[in-house]
C-alpha cells in the first residue's frame, strides 16, 4: 500500500474528543477509546498540503465560498455515486447535525412528528426533541443477522402531523446500505403521504465490497424534489474537526426556505480550512480513499474472525458500510448497566452504549474500527480477556 494505515499516531495532546478527555469521560486514563466516529489515520497528504500552503499566507479573514467548492462536490458525487447534480442545488452547512436542525426548523412546527428508524444515531433524537417536535419511531426489524425497514409499520403510524422522515443512509449504527428496492418502497410511502425525506448520507463513501450506496434522491425525479440530502467529507477523509458539510436540495422552493433559515440563525459563516480540506479531499483524495476501504475491510474481516474464534458469546452485525460495528452482547445475559460497567471498568475499553441509540439498542454496543489494526487487536483482546473471566 502507498499509505501507511498501520502507523500509530499519539492524539492525546491534541484536544481530541476521542483521546484527550478519557479521565473526564470514563474516570480512567487507561481506557482505550473506540467510540466516537472519527478515525485514527492521517488525512490525505493533499489535504494537509492545501492547509499548509494557506497557513503560510498568514492571513485568515472572513471567507466566501468559491465556485470551485461546488464543482468539487458535484464531480465527487457523480464519480463516486453516479448522481448528476446541478451545482446550484448545493448549499453549504457547518455540519450534518446542523443540517438536520435547519430542516426541522424550516419544514415543521412545534408538536409535529418526525420519523426515526431506530436503533439510530443519538443526536437525531436531540434534534427533534430540543426543537419541540415529537419522535415517531419506526423501528428497524432484526432477524439476528440483518436489519430491514418496516414499511408496513411506517404506513400504519403516519398521520397528518407527520412532516419529515430522517433517513440514515448508510445506517448508523447497524451498517445497512439500503438497496434500490428498499429505497423505492420508502419513496412510495413518503411521496403518497407528503413526508419530506432528510437523508443523512455522511457515511456514504465508506462502503464495503459487494454493496453500493444509492443516494435516495437519485432514484427518481419525484424523490429528488422531495429530499434534502446531507453529505460531508468528514467521515470519509477524517476531517470532522473542520466543520464543513453540505446539503443537496434539487427543489428550488425547499432550497430557498432552507437558505432563509441558515441566514436567520447565522449558520452561513464558513471555515477557511474546511473549504480547502473539502476541495483537496474531493479533488485529489480518491486514491487514499480506495486504499482506506481495503484497510477497513481488512479490519472488519479481522474482527469477524477474532470474535468468532475467541468471543463467540458476542455476535457481530456485519456492516455493509461505515467503520462502525454493532455488537450484540445479549447472549451474556447481563443488564445494560452491567455490560457498560464490564467494558469500561473491567475491559478498559470505551464503546458507545447501546441504549443511547433508542429502541433496539438494549444489549448492544457500538465499536469503531477506524484505527490501526494493532489498536483494534488490543481492544478485542481486552474484551476477550474480560469475558473469559466472567
N, C-alpha and C positions, 0 to 999 in steps of 0.2 A: 504493500500500500504506500501511496505517496504521503499520506497524512498519518501521524502517529497518535492514534486514539488510546494507546496504552499508557501514554505519559500521564503521570500523576502530578497535578499542579496544586500547590497549597493555596487554598482560598480563605483560610481562617482570618487573615489580617486585611481582608478587602471589603468588610462590611457586608459580606454575602448573607442574604436572608437564610440561606441553607446551612452555611458553615460557621458563621461568626457569632451566633447567638444561642449556642447549644445550652449553656448554663441557664439562660433566661427561659428557653422553651422547655427544656427537659430537666433542669436542675442538675445536669451532669455533663461535663465537657467530654466524656468518653463515649457518648452516644454517637453512632455512625448515622449521619442523616441521609436517608434515601426516600425522602417525602416530596418536597416541593418540585414542581415540574420545570426545573432548568437542568441543564447538563453540565458535567464537569470536564468538558472539552473546550479547547481554544476555538474561537470563531475562525472562519476562513481568513487566510493571510490577506486577501484582497480587502476584506472589511477593516482589518487592523491598519493596513497601509493607507486606506482612504481617510481614516481618522487621524493618523499620524501627520499626513500632509496638511490637513485642516488645522491641527494644533500648531504647526509651525507658522501658520499665517498670523496667529496670535490675537485675533480679534473675534469675539464670539457674540455679536449683537443679535438683535431680533432677525429672524429668518423667514422668508417666504417659501412657498412650495414651488419648485421649478417644474417645467413641463417634463423634464427627464424623470421625475418621480412617477408620473402617471404612465409614461412609456415603459418604465421598468416593470411596473405592476402588470400592465396589460400583456407584455411579452411573456412574463413568467407564468401567468395564469393560462395563456394559450399553450405554451410549451409543455408545462407540467400536467395540465388538466384538460387540455383540448377545448377550452371555453374561450370563444372570441368575445371580448368585451370592448365597449367603447370607452375611451379614456374619460369622457365626461361623466360616466357612471361612478367613478372612483371618488370617494370622499375620505379625507384624512381624519383619523381619530387618534387620540393619545393612548388608546388601549382597547382591547376587545371587551373587557368588562364595562369600560366607559361606553363603548358602542352599544352594549345591551341596555344600559341605563338610558341612553339617548332614545332608543327605540321605545322603551316603556313610557318615557315622558312625552314622546311625540304622538303615540298612537293608542294610548289607553288613558283612562282616568281612574281616580281612586275608587276602589271597590270592584273594578273589572278583574277578570280572571286571565291568567297566563298559564299555558300548558307546559309542564315539565315531564321528562321521561326518566324517572329515577330507576336505579341509583345514578346520581348526577353530580357534576362539578359543584361544590357547595356554594360558591358565590352567586350561582343562578338564583338560589332561594333568597339571598340577601337583597339582590337587585329588585326582586318582586316585592318582598315584604317591607323593605325600607322605604319604598316609594308608595306604600299604601295600597298595593294591589294584592290579589289573592292567588295562591298557588292552586292550580288544578292538576293533580297528579295523574299521569298516565303511565303507570309503572311498566317497565320492560318485563317480558316473560323470559324465564330462565329454565332451561331443561337440564341443568347440571353441566353442560358443556358450552352452550352458546345462548346469547341473548337475542331476542327478536322484539320488534314493536308489536304492541297490542292495539291494532287499528280498530277492532270491534269495540273495545273499551273506550277508545277515543271518541268514536262516533256516538256512543251511548251517553257520554257525560258532557259533551259540549252543549252550551246553552247560549242564550242571547248576550250574556255578559262576558263570554269568552272572546277575547280580541286578538291574542298573539299566541304563537307556539314557539318556544325556544328549542331549536334542534341543535344537538351536539354531534357534529359530523366531521371526522370520526368521533366516536363517543368516548368521553372521559367520565368514568374510569374503566368501562368494560372493554374498550378497544375495538368495538364493532366499526367496520367500514361498510356503510349501508349500500346495498346493491340497487340496481335500477328498478327492479320490481318493487322493492320496499318503498323507495322514494316515490314511485308512481302511485302507490296506494295512499301514501301520506298526502301527496299532491291532490288527489281526488277529493279527499275529505276537506282539506284546507280551502280549496277553491269553492267547493259547494257551500261550505259554512262561512265563507268570507273571513277566514282566520289568516292574519299576516304571519308569515314564517320569518323568524330571525335566526339565521343559521350560523352558529359559531364553528368555523372551519379552520381554526388556528393550528390544529394538528394535521391538516390535510396533506402536507408534504411528507409526513412520516408514515409511509405505507409499506407493508411487508409483501414479499413476492407472492404472486397469485391473487392479489387484490388490487382494486383500482378505486381511487377516490373520485366520486362524481359530485361536483357542486350541484345542489338541488335546483338552483336557479337555471342550470344549463339543460334541464331535461325537457323544457318546453318554453315557448314564448309567454304563455299564460303564467307559468310558475315564475319566470323571471320578473314579471310585472307585480308579483305578489311576495317577493322575497327581498330581505336585506341580508347580504352575505358578509360576514365579518372574517377578515383574514389578517395575518401578520407574519413577518419573517422571524418573530421572536423565538418560537419553539424550534423552528427549522434550523436556525443558524446560531442559536444560543445568545441572543441579544435582547432578552426580555427587559433588561435594565435601561434600554434606550427608549422605551415607551413610545413606539411608533407603530401604528396599526392602520387599518383602512376598512371602509365599508364599500361594498359594490352594490349600487342601487339603480337598476335599469329604469324603474318607474319615475318619471320626471316629477310628478306630484309628490310622491313619497320622499324623493330626494330633496326637494325644495323644503318640505316641512322638517326633515331631519337636519338639514343645514341651519334652518332657523333656530332650532333647539340648541345646536352646537354654539351658535353665536350668542344665544340668550344666556347660557350658563358659562360662557368663556372657555369652552373646550377647544378653541380654534388656534391655540398657540402651538408652534412646532418646536421640535428639538433638533438643533442643527446636526448633532451627531447621529440622531435617529434617522434623519433623512439620508445622510451619507451612508449609514450602515445598511439601510434597506436597498438603496440603489446598488451598492457594491455587492451585496449578497445576491440579489436577483440577477444582476448582470454577469457576475463572474463566479458565483458560488456553486454552480451546478455540479462540477466535478467533486468538490468537497462533500456535497450532499450525497452523491451517489456512493462514495466510499463510506460515509457515515451510516447509510442504510445497510450496507453489507456488515459493518461492525455491529450495529444494533441488532440485526437479525442473528448474528453470531452470539451476542449476549443473551438474546431470547432463547435460542436453542440450548445454550449452556445452562440457563436457569431451568428450563423444562426438564432437561436430563438430570440435573443435580437434584431437583426436588423429587422427581420420580424415584431416583435411586436411594436418596438419603432422608427425605422428609415426606414420605408417602401419605402422611396424615393431612398434609396441606394439598389442596387441589388448585391447579392453575387454570384460570380462564384465559386461553391463548388469544392474545390480541391480534387483530388483522392490521392495526395501525396504532400509532402513538408509542412512546417509550415508557408507558405506564402499565404495570401489571396488577391485575385484580386477583388477589389471593384469597382462597376460601379456607378459613380456619374452622369451620363448623364441626368437622369431624372430631375435633379435640374435646367438644362438649363443655367449653368454657363460656362464661359470660363475656360480653364486650369489654367490660372493665378489666376482667381477668386477662383477656388477650392483650389489651393495651399495656397493662402492668407487666405482663410477661415479656413483651417486646422491648419496652423502654427500660425497665429496671433490672431485668434478668439478661436478656439477649443484648442489651445496649444498642438497639437499632431503632431509628426513628422512621416510622411509616405513617401514612395517612390513615386515620381511624375510620373504619367503615361506616358507622352510624352517621357521620357528618355528611355523607352522600345521600341521606334520606332513605325512603322506603327501599328495602332490598339490600341495605348496607350492613345490617347486623350480621356479625360473624365473618366479615371480610376486612382486609387491609390492602392499601394500595402501595406498591413499591416501584421506584424509579430505576430503570436500568440504563439511563443515560450517563454512564460512568465507565472508567477503565475496568476491564474485566477482573483485575485483581481486587478492586474495591467491591465489585459485585460478589466475587467469591468469598471475600471476608464477611460480607453481610449475610450471605446464605449460610456460611459456616457458623456464625453466631446463632442464627435461628435454629439450625440443626442441633447444635450442642445443647441449647436450652430445652428444646422439645424432647430430645432424647433423655434428658434428666428429669422429666416430669414424673 
